[in-house]
Amino acid sequence: MESVRLDVFLWAARFFKTRSLSRQMIESGRIRIDGQTVKPARAVRPGVVLSLRQGRNRRRIEVLALSDTRGPASMAQTLYRDLDPPQPVDPFDDDLD
């Protein structure tokens, strides 16, 4: 697999419970690639760095591998690497950088 849709990757990597929730978070601007807001159909490849808000935490992750199916949590954790520990943010702060 060379690339996968961003919404599918976030769902398969277990960042969000459903693919539709993943899509909603992307459309609301809470997921960025290289500091830019993107669309759910954006192709993701290994090596891409994502900035995202997950609940009250801000995270930066690097994509290591791709999957278009949701598997166990142990498998999902092999798809990415945390670049920074999750950082708590103010719920009204929309800045990801």
Sequence and secondary structure as in RCSB ss.txt:
>XXXX:A:sequence
MESVRLDVFLWAARFFKTRSLSRQMIESGRIRIDGQTVKPARAVRPGVVLSLRQGRNRRRIEVLALSDTRGPASM
AQTLYRDLDPPQPVDPFDDDLD
>XXXX:A:secstr
   EEHHHHHHHTTSSSSHHHHHHHHHTT EEETTEE  TT EE TT EEEEEETTEEEEEEE    SS   HHH
HGGGEEESS  EE  TT     
